[in-house]
Amino acid sequence: MKKLIGILLAAAMLFAATSCGGNGGSSGSESLSESTGGAELEDNGGMKDDAYDLKTYLYPLWRGNTVYNETLWFAGDRSANLTYEPDEILSLRSYDLKTTYEENVDYFADGKSVYLTEKTRIPYMSENEFHPSSAEASPIAWVKNFRPDLGTWEDTGKYVYFAEGASICSMQVVVTYRHSDTAEWDLPTDCSANFPKTMKKLAEGQPIKVEFYGDSITVGANSSEFVQYAPKAESYANMVKSYIAKRFPAAQMTFVNKAVGGTDSNWGAGKLSGLSAIDNIEAAEGDHFRVRVLDENPDLLFIAFGMNDQNFGADVYKQNIGTMITRMREQNPDTEIMLISGMIANPDTLFYNKDYEAYQKALLELASEYENVGVARVLDMVRSLYATGKRFQDCTGNNVNHPNDFMSRVYAQTVVYSLFGEDYISYI
């Protein structure tokens, strides 16, 4: 439910309790919408953008008057939209930041849109390459059209260009620009009050073990760090780790990432899903949750599953995540847990075949049922981004279900805000 600006401050504390769980008993299904038009944009000019820089990449996309290294992919269309209408484009460069393109030579801007010129040097993929008719050109992803009237998917006879590694990011470009334009963001919720033990350990420089557990997105798949392609920006999990280390240099942090690509919440909970493609992943280790989480015994645990759960409904998803929380708490009642909702997959593929809102609602309900559990509402932030006119293809690293560096920043900003509060960037 959208809150009127006049009651935002009065409602903030109540909302934080219900959205992040606590003892209020709320389902936590409400969300807080704020427009950047409600306050003057901060002047964040002059930040480092010619290489990966933690502060630049974690700087809130909704807060400043300069956006750094926003990605675009000219595939199937010779134009692409920015998040905000630029007042001035400061640079447009290749994804690896090594090539600078010239305005009115390689591209021109009109409103939010950036257009390619006829003689551009910027990579362009034709519609036939982007949506090939041959399965050989795209063996995994295919274009499906969902028919709400029938409740089924129909084949369109076309496929989606799909690639892992650096193939797609090598075709994408990054734009740095100043703007006075605003957008409405469904901002994260400050869940810091749900993590008192974490905050105490960090502030006092005590030993603390931080763990991430999830699927390939949490592994870092298709981040430039992961594919070893410049600028080698960290995955979202590693950005969170680096933020904690930079803000709390005295903290004795042990960081582990036990995420595994291709897995779903059944796998994560140590259950068989009945799908051999998932059940056979690291099958020899048996109970994955025991081996990967309980044996690690983290003080702060991030759980991020969902992208590969399209074969199961939100009820099964909630049960699986709830099982993880319960088992963790049975072993260590002091472990504090952040649940992370996820991005939206390519709507032209079957990975889109899930009720994203219901999955996030399940996480919010769990946070209200357990103490010291929070939710980083990445889904709401992704929807806010797409509501500006931003496309999936501009934010993906494989064109199916993995983020590129720009979307990884949305993840990281949401998680850090949720754990440490809205002013998190001021501390690094």
C-alpha positions as CSV (number, residue, x, y, z in Angstrom):
1,M,0.0,0.0,0.0
2,K,1.4,3.4,-0.9
3,K,1.8,5.8,2.0
4,L,1.1,9.5,1.6
5,I,4.1,11.7,2.1
6,G,2.5,13.4,5.0
7,I,2.2,10.2,7.1
8,L,5.5,8.6,6.1
9,L,7.4,9.7,9.2
10,A,4.6,8.7,11.5
11,A,4.3,5.3,9.9
12,A,7.9,4.5,9.5
13,M,8.5,2.7,12.8
14,L,5.3,0.7,12.6
15,F,6.1,-0.3,9.0
16,A,9.6,-1.4,9.9
17,A,8.3,-3.7,12.5
18,T,5.6,-5.3,10.3
19,S,7.7,-5.6,7.1
20,C,10.7,-7.1,8.8
21,G,8.8,-9.3,11.1
22,G,9.2,-8.7,14.8
23,N,6.4,-9.4,17.2
24,G,3.6,-7.5,15.4
25,G,2.2,-10.6,13.7
26,S,1.6,-8.9,10.4
27,S,1.9,-10.7,7.2
28,G,4.3,-8.0,6.1
29,S,2.6,-7.8,2.7
30,E,2.5,-4.0,2.6
31,S,5.2,-2.0,1.0
32,L,6.5,1.6,1.2
33,S,6.6,3.7,-1.9
34,E,8.7,6.9,-2.0
35,S,9.3,9.2,-4.8
36,T,12.7,10.8,-5.4
37,G,10.6,13.9,-6.2
38,G,9.8,14.3,-2.5
39,A,13.3,15.6,-1.6
40,E,16.1,17.4,-3.4
41,L,18.5,15.1,-5.1
42,E,21.9,14.9,-3.5
43,D,24.9,16.1,-5.5
44,N,26.9,13.0,-5.9
45,G,29.1,14.2,-8.7
46,G,32.8,13.3,-9.0
47,M,32.6,9.7,-7.9
48,K,35.1,7.2,-9.4
49,D,33.6,5.5,-12.5
50,D,36.6,4.5,-14.6
51,A,37.1,1.3,-12.6
52,Y,35.1,-0.8,-10.1
53,D,34.7,1.2,-6.9
54,L,32.6,-0.1,-4.0
55,K,31.2,3.3,-2.9
56,T,30.2,4.2,-6.5
57,Y,28.5,0.9,-7.0
58,L,26.7,0.9,-3.7
59,Y,25.6,4.5,-3.9
60,P,21.8,4.5,-3.9
61,L,20.3,4.8,-7.4
62,W,17.4,6.8,-6.0
63,R,19.4,9.3,-4.0
64,G,21.8,11.3,-6.2
65,N,21.7,13.5,-9.3
66,T,24.4,11.4,-11.0
67,V,24.0,7.8,-12.1
68,Y,27.3,5.9,-12.8
69,N,27.8,3.1,-15.3
70,E,24.2,2.2,-16.0
71,T,24.1,-0.6,-18.5
72,L,22.3,-0.7,-21.9
73,W,22.2,-3.5,-24.5
74,F,21.2,-2.6,-28.0
75,A,19.8,-6.0,-29.0
76,G,16.7,-6.2,-31.3
77,D,16.3,-2.4,-31.0
78,R,18.6,0.5,-31.9
79,S,17.4,2.4,-28.9
80,A,17.5,1.7,-25.1
81,N,16.0,3.6,-22.1
82,L,17.9,5.0,-19.1
83,T,16.4,5.0,-15.6
84,Y,16.1,8.8,-15.6
85,E,16.0,11.4,-18.4
86,P,19.5,12.8,-18.5
87,D,20.3,16.4,-18.4
88,E,23.8,15.7,-19.5
89,I,25.5,12.4,-20.6
90,L,29.0,12.5,-19.1
91,S,30.3,9.3,-20.7
92,L,29.1,6.3,-22.6
93,R,31.7,3.5,-22.6
94,S,32.1,-0.2,-23.3
95,Y,31.2,-2.5,-20.4
96,D,34.9,-3.0,-19.6
97,L,35.3,0.8,-19.5
98,K,38.1,0.7,-22.1
99,T,36.4,2.3,-25.0
100,T,34.6,5.7,-24.9
101,Y,31.9,6.4,-27.5
102,E,31.2,9.9,-28.8
103,E,27.8,11.6,-28.6
104,N,26.3,12.5,-32.0
105,V,28.8,10.3,-33.6
106,D,28.1,6.9,-32.1
107,Y,24.8,7.7,-30.3
108,F,22.4,10.5,-29.5
109,A,19.9,11.0,-26.6
110,D,16.3,12.1,-26.7
111,G,14.3,12.0,-23.5
112,K,15.2,8.8,-21.6
113,S,16.2,7.0,-24.7
114,V,19.7,6.6,-26.2
115,Y,19.8,5.9,-30.0
116,L,22.5,4.4,-32.1
117,T,23.6,6.4,-35.2
118,E,23.9,4.7,-38.5
119,K,27.8,4.7,-38.3
120,T,28.0,3.8,-34.6
121,R,30.9,1.7,-33.2
122,I,28.6,0.5,-30.4
123,P,27.8,-3.3,-30.6
124,Y,24.4,-4.0,-32.0
125,M,22.5,-7.3,-32.2
126,S,19.8,-7.6,-34.8
127,E,16.3,-8.8,-34.0
128,N,17.0,-12.1,-35.9
129,E,20.1,-12.7,-33.8
130,F,18.3,-11.6,-30.6
131,H,15.3,-13.9,-31.3
132,P,16.6,-16.6,-33.6
133,S,14.3,-19.1,-35.2
134,S,16.8,-22.0,-34.8
135,A,17.2,-23.9,-31.5
136,E,20.9,-24.3,-32.4
137,A,21.5,-20.6,-31.9
138,S,19.9,-20.8,-28.5
139,P,19.7,-24.3,-27.1
140,I,18.3,-23.5,-23.7
141,A,15.9,-20.6,-23.8
142,W,12.9,-20.2,-26.0
143,V,10.2,-17.6,-26.4
144,K,6.9,-18.6,-24.9
145,N,3.8,-16.6,-24.7
146,F,1.6,-17.0,-21.6
147,R,-2.1,-17.1,-22.2
148,P,-3.9,-16.0,-19.1
149,D,-7.2,-17.0,-20.7
150,L,-6.1,-20.6,-21.0
151,G,-3.6,-20.7,-18.1
152,T,-1.0,-22.2,-20.4
153,W,2.0,-21.2,-22.5
154,E,2.0,-21.3,-26.3
155,D,5.1,-21.7,-28.5
156,T,6.0,-18.7,-30.7
157,G,8.5,-20.7,-32.8
158,K,11.3,-18.3,-31.8
159,Y,14.1,-18.6,-29.3
160,V,15.9,-16.2,-26.9
161,Y,19.6,-15.4,-27.4
162,F,21.3,-17.0,-24.4
163,A,24.9,-17.0,-23.3
164,E,27.0,-17.5,-20.2
165,G,30.4,-16.1,-19.6
166,A,31.2,-12.6,-20.9
167,S,29.4,-12.8,-24.2
168,I,26.5,-10.5,-23.3
169,C,28.4,-8.0,-21.1
170,S,30.9,-7.6,-23.9
171,M,28.0,-6.2,-26.1
172,Q,26.6,-4.0,-23.4
173,V,27.6,-0.4,-22.7
174,V,27.6,1.8,-19.6
175,V,26.4,5.3,-19.2
176,T,27.2,7.9,-16.6
177,Y,24.9,10.9,-16.6
178,R,23.5,13.8,-14.6
179,H,19.8,14.2,-14.1
180,S,17.1,16.3,-12.4
181,D,14.5,13.7,-13.3
182,T,12.8,11.7,-10.5
183,A,11.3,8.2,-10.2
184,E,9.1,6.4,-7.6
185,W,11.0,3.7,-5.8
186,D,9.5,1.1,-3.5
187,L,12.4,1.4,-1.2
188,P,13.8,-1.3,1.1
189,T,12.8,-1.5,4.7
190,D,15.2,-0.8,7.5
191,C,15.4,-4.1,9.3
192,S,18.4,-3.3,11.5
193,A,16.4,-3.6,14.7
194,N,16.0,-7.3,13.9
195,F,19.7,-7.8,14.0
196,P,20.9,-6.7,17.5
197,K,23.4,-9.4,18.0
198,T,25.0,-8.8,14.6
199,M,25.2,-5.0,15.3
200,K,26.8,-5.6,18.7
201,K,29.4,-8.0,17.3
202,L,30.3,-5.7,14.5
203,A,30.5,-2.6,16.7
204,E,32.6,-4.3,19.4
205,G,35.0,-6.0,17.0
206,Q,33.9,-9.5,18.1
207,P,34.3,-12.6,15.9
208,I,31.4,-13.0,13.5
209,K,30.7,-15.6,10.8
210,V,28.6,-14.3,7.9
211,E,27.2,-16.7,5.4
212,F,25.4,-16.5,2.1
213,Y,23.3,-19.5,0.9
214,G,21.3,-19.6,-2.3
215,D,21.4,-20.3,-6.0
216,S,23.6,-19.1,-8.9
217,I,22.7,-15.5,-8.5
218,T,24.2,-15.6,-5.0
219,V,27.2,-17.5,-6.3
220,G,27.7,-14.4,-8.4
221,A,27.1,-15.9,-11.9
222,N,27.6,-13.4,-14.7
223,S,29.0,-10.7,-12.5
224,S,32.1,-9.3,-14.2
225,E,34.1,-10.6,-11.2
226,F,32.7,-14.1,-11.8
227,V,33.4,-14.2,-15.5
228,Q,36.7,-12.4,-15.1
229,Y,35.9,-9.5,-17.5
230,A,36.7,-5.9,-16.7
231,P,35.8,-4.0,-14.6
232,K,35.6,-7.2,-12.5
233,A,32.9,-5.7,-10.3
234,E,32.1,-7.8,-7.2
235,S,29.0,-10.0,-7.0
236,Y,26.2,-8.7,-4.8
237,A,27.2,-11.0,-2.0
238,N,30.8,-9.9,-2.2
239,M,29.8,-6.2,-2.2
240,V,27.9,-6.8,1.0
241,K,31.0,-8.5,2.5
242,S,33.2,-5.6,1.4
243,Y,30.8,-3.1,2.8
244,I,30.8,-4.8,6.2
245,A,34.6,-5.0,6.2
246,K,35.1,-1.4,5.2
247,R,32.5,0.0,7.7
248,F,33.6,-2.2,10.6
249,P,37.4,-2.7,10.1
250,A,37.9,-4.0,13.6
251,A,35.3,-6.7,13.2
252,Q,36.8,-10.2,13.1
253,M,34.6,-11.4,10.2
254,T,34.7,-14.8,8.6
255,F,32.8,-14.8,5.3
256,V,31.6,-18.0,3.6
257,N,29.4,-18.3,0.5
258,K,27.9,-21.8,0.2
259,A,25.5,-21.0,-2.7
260,V,25.3,-23.5,-5.6
261,G,24.1,-22.8,-9.1
262,G,21.0,-24.5,-10.5
263,T,19.5,-25.2,-7.1
264,D,16.0,-24.5,-5.6
265,S,14.6,-24.2,-2.1
266,N,14.0,-27.9,-1.9
267,W,17.7,-28.6,-2.5
268,G,18.5,-25.8,-0.1
269,A,16.4,-27.3,2.7
270,G,18.0,-30.7,2.2
271,K,15.0,-32.3,0.4
272,L,14.6,-34.1,-2.9
273,S,12.5,-32.2,-5.4
274,G,11.8,-35.1,-7.7
275,L,13.6,-33.2,-10.5
276,S,16.8,-35.0,-11.4
277,A,18.5,-31.9,-12.8
278,I,18.3,-30.4,-9.4
279,D,18.5,-33.4,-7.1
280,N,21.7,-34.6,-8.8
281,I,23.6,-31.4,-7.9
282,E,26.3,-32.3,-5.3
283,A,24.1,-35.3,-4.4
284,A,27.0,-37.1,-2.7
285,E,27.0,-34.6,0.2
286,G,23.5,-35.7,1.2
287,D,21.7,-33.2,3.5
288,H,22.9,-29.9,1.8
289,F,21.6,-27.7,4.6
290,R,23.4,-29.6,7.3
291,V,26.7,-29.7,5.3
292,R,26.6,-26.2,4.0
293,V,24.9,-24.2,6.8
294,L,24.6,-26.1,10.1
295,D,28.2,-27.3,10.0
296,E,29.3,-23.7,9.3
297,N,27.1,-22.4,12.2
298,P,26.9,-18.7,11.0
299,D,26.1,-15.8,13.2
300,L,24.5,-13.9,10.3
301,L,22.8,-16.0,7.5
302,F,21.5,-14.7,4.2
303,I,19.1,-17.0,2.4
304,A,18.4,-16.3,-1.3
305,F,16.5,-19.0,-3.2
306,G,13.6,-18.7,-5.7
307,M,14.8,-18.3,-9.2
308,N,14.8,-22.0,-9.9
309,D,11.6,-22.7,-7.9
310,Q,9.2,-22.3,-10.9
311,N,8.1,-25.9,-10.6
312,F,6.6,-25.4,-7.2
313,G,4.2,-22.9,-5.7
314,A,4.7,-20.3,-3.0
315,D,3.4,-22.7,-0.3
316,V,6.1,-25.2,-0.9
317,Y,8.7,-22.4,-1.2
318,K,7.5,-21.0,2.2
319,Q,7.7,-24.4,3.8
320,N,11.2,-24.9,2.6
321,I,12.5,-21.5,3.7
322,G,10.7,-22.0,7.0
323,T,12.4,-25.4,7.4
324,M,15.8,-23.7,7.0
325,I,15.0,-21.1,9.6
326,T,13.7,-23.7,12.1
327,R,16.7,-26.0,11.7
328,M,19.1,-23.2,12.0
329,R,17.4,-21.9,15.2
330,E,17.2,-25.4,16.7
331,Q,21.0,-25.6,16.5
332,N,21.8,-22.0,17.2
333,P,19.0,-19.7,18.5
334,D,21.3,-16.7,18.2
335,T,21.7,-16.9,14.5
336,E,20.1,-13.9,12.8
337,I,18.7,-14.3,9.3
338,M,18.1,-12.1,6.3
339,L,15.8,-13.5,3.6
340,I,16.3,-12.1,0.1
341,S,13.6,-12.0,-2.6
342,G,14.9,-11.9,-6.1
343,M,14.9,-10.4,-9.6
344,I,12.4,-11.2,-12.3
345,A,13.5,-13.6,-15.0
346,N,13.2,-13.0,-18.7
347,P,9.5,-12.9,-19.3
348,D,10.0,-14.6,-22.6
349,T,11.2,-17.8,-20.9
350,L,9.7,-20.5,-18.7
351,F,11.8,-19.2,-15.8
352,Y,9.2,-16.4,-15.6
353,N,6.5,-19.0,-14.8
354,K,6.2,-18.2,-11.1
355,D,4.2,-15.9,-8.9
356,Y,7.0,-13.6,-7.8
357,E,4.8,-11.5,-5.5
358,A,3.6,-14.7,-3.7
359,Y,7.2,-15.8,-3.1
360,Q,8.1,-12.5,-1.6
361,K,5.0,-12.4,0.5
362,A,6.0,-15.8,1.8
363,L,9.3,-14.4,3.0
364,L,7.6,-11.4,4.6
365,E,5.2,-13.8,6.4
366,L,8.1,-15.9,7.7
367,A,9.8,-12.7,9.0
368,S,6.7,-11.9,11.0
369,E,6.6,-15.4,12.4
370,Y,10.2,-15.6,13.6
371,E,12.2,-13.2,15.7
372,N,15.4,-11.7,14.4
373,V,14.6,-12.3,10.7
374,G,14.4,-9.6,8.1
375,V,13.6,-9.4,4.4
376,A,15.5,-7.6,1.7
377,R,12.8,-6.8,-0.8
378,V,14.9,-7.0,-4.0
379,L,11.7,-7.8,-6.0
380,D,10.1,-4.5,-5.2
381,M,13.3,-2.6,-6.1
382,V,13.5,-4.5,-9.5
383,R,9.8,-3.7,-10.2
384,S,10.5,0.0,-9.4
385,L,13.4,0.0,-11.8
386,Y,11.4,-1.6,-14.6
387,A,8.6,0.9,-14.0
388,T,10.9,3.6,-15.2
389,G,11.0,2.0,-18.6
390,K,14.2,0.0,-18.0
391,R,14.2,-3.3,-19.8
392,F,15.2,-6.8,-18.6
393,Q,17.8,-7.1,-21.3
394,D,19.7,-4.0,-20.1
395,C,20.1,-5.6,-16.6
396,T,21.0,-9.2,-17.4
397,G,24.2,-11.1,-17.8
398,N,22.8,-14.2,-19.6
399,N,19.5,-13.0,-21.0
400,V,17.5,-15.6,-19.0
401,N,17.9,-15.4,-15.2
402,H,21.2,-13.8,-14.1
403,P,21.9,-10.2,-13.3
404,N,24.7,-8.2,-14.8
405,D,26.8,-5.7,-12.8
406,F,24.0,-3.1,-12.8
407,M,21.4,-5.4,-11.4
408,S,23.9,-6.8,-9.0
409,R,24.2,-3.3,-7.6
410,V,20.4,-3.2,-7.1
411,Y,20.7,-6.4,-5.1
412,A,23.6,-5.2,-3.0
413,Q,22.0,-1.8,-2.3
414,T,18.8,-3.4,-1.2
415,V,20.5,-5.9,1.1
416,V,22.8,-3.3,2.7
417,Y,19.9,-0.8,3.2
418,S,17.8,-3.6,4.7
419,L,20.5,-4.6,7.2
420,F,22.0,-1.2,8.1
421,G,19.3,1.4,7.2
422,E,18.8,4.1,4.7
423,D,21.9,6.1,5.5
424,Y,24.3,3.2,4.9
425,I,26.4,4.9,2.2
426,S,27.5,7.6,4.7
427,Y,29.6,5.2,6.6
428,I,32.1,4.1,3.9
